[in-house]
Amino acid sequence: MHRYLLIPGPTPIPPRVLRAMQRPMIGHRSPEYGEILKRVVENLKYVFQTGNDILVFSSSGTGGMESSIVNLLSSGDKAIALASGAFGERFVKILEGFGVEVLPLRCEWGEVINPRSVARELDRNRDIKAVFATLVETSTGVVNDIKSLGRICRERKTLLVVDAVSGLGVEELRTDSWGVDVVISASQKGLMTPPGLSFVSISERAWEMTQTSRIYRFYWDFKTYKESFEKGQPPYTPPVSLVFGLDEALKMIKEEGMEKVWERQRRLARATREGIKGLGLELLAKGNLSHGVTAVKVPENIDGWEILKVLREKYGVTLAGGQERLRGKIFRIGHMGYIQFKDILVALGALEKVLLSLGHKDFRRGEAIKRAKEAGK
């Protein structure tokens, strides 16, 4: 049975990337590896749309999130964290864990934080050092207005830190022109590489803040990585084969062009959502929809976990369930990275059969595929 992986990460790996990862091993202190690392960083700058420094860590995206906190802040500093879902809440937990005084801004899951509320909090609390936001809240399928947040933070001379783990290479993100000081991402989503690498872009303003941070760090120290990268080497042993794969994935993105990547993601998102509506299902979010993941409400009187189980075991289609307070209430379809239009059609066709078998019949058969094809043109 062919397997279809449509979750919001890790995403399917292109054959070109898999082949690149099969290259013979080389030393991570060799000139050859130094050239690859230099090329990877330059191509990451293109994807991030930045001229700022970019550091590459051997870690998950959460490691990148932690690195941003321990390099910028000190215990007792104040920060705002936008918590509109599970990953915004993760920023809150990490900040609190290092003794930062957090002002969490929350909303209903499936909605987004209004940038004006951030402006009001910054005006009321002039001693806030940084705002931590999420580009794509993967748990709910919404995208935050980072462009507006960048303007608000620049006007108030406050640092803006953005988790773009599920957004980079998926959503429009213009790090420099939007004034984003720190952007964090990872390899396993829009960048079409297996998990294990995280990336952090750092503005000049952010580098200045690293000089006053008093949180102890060793592995995550930005200065150590920058000094090592300037010598063409990583400070510690990296997953070399993953870097081979990332190198190839970034070449693919540059060949296509960022504008075309963003448009392809918009087209896949439209097709997915029109197909879902054709099945008589309701989206969790009403607006600010991500182009990389769609959150769908489970119909009443149907077991959401049973939908996922039958899809996976009978049709080879893997979707994601809900997280935390949304467990069992939604399922999520990932359509980022190397997902193809035909994958969406297969998933919708299988979902139609599963829903019918479980008693959900409030739709016209074949309507999902029809609407998806029309929307995907």
C-alpha angles and dihedrals in degrees: 000000000000112000123224116198111198104162128122091259154026087044131196116287119233115238090242090058093046091052092049091053090057092065115123113272119264132191115272090221093052124111088240093059090045090058092049092049091050091051092047092052093048092049091047088056088058092052092044089046091228143121091204126111115279122201124199119215131189095234148084120278089266088063089056089051092053092047091058092055100045092049098046109035143046131215108278095029118128124238138169119228121193105220111185095143146350097308095046086052089052089062088052092053095048093047092049090047090062094047097257115151102239127201102196117202109204138182138172111298106259092039131083134233113261108238089222089067089057090051091051093051092048091050091050094045109042092174095066108125101195146002117224116203140168120231094202119019096213095193093062105022098240131130124218125225098254094165091061092043090053092054092047093050094046092052090053096039091240123143118248118210118187131195103215096166092125095028109052111102089010110060128040106268123169104182100186102036090046092049098239110164101195127019122185125197142153141220105247104070127042090000092064097223129120119268119276109082130083129184134204126192115203128198126211090255089054092049088054090055092053087067092066100038113117101187110116116244134167112162093032098047109136093202092055092052094046094050091048094046090052086062091051095252139100114241092232136024109291129202092262096190091054089053089052088054094045090050090058094043091053090050088055091051093049091048090055095040127232095259091054091045090054091047092049090052091050090051093050091048093051092049093049095050096045088050091051091051088050087060091056092250129138127230118232094226125054098199145000089054120188119238091217106051136025122204114208128193115238111240116252116267092022125107107238093204090053090056090055093043096052092043091053100041101037103031104022092238116136119198127169128252129224123281130231110325090012096054109134091003100084142016125211131220116205116211103168134113117005096002111133129211091247089057089059091050092049091050093049092048092050092045090053091055093047094049091050091050091052095050104264104131103149095119142064115264113249093016093110094056092044094052093044092053092050093048093046096058 
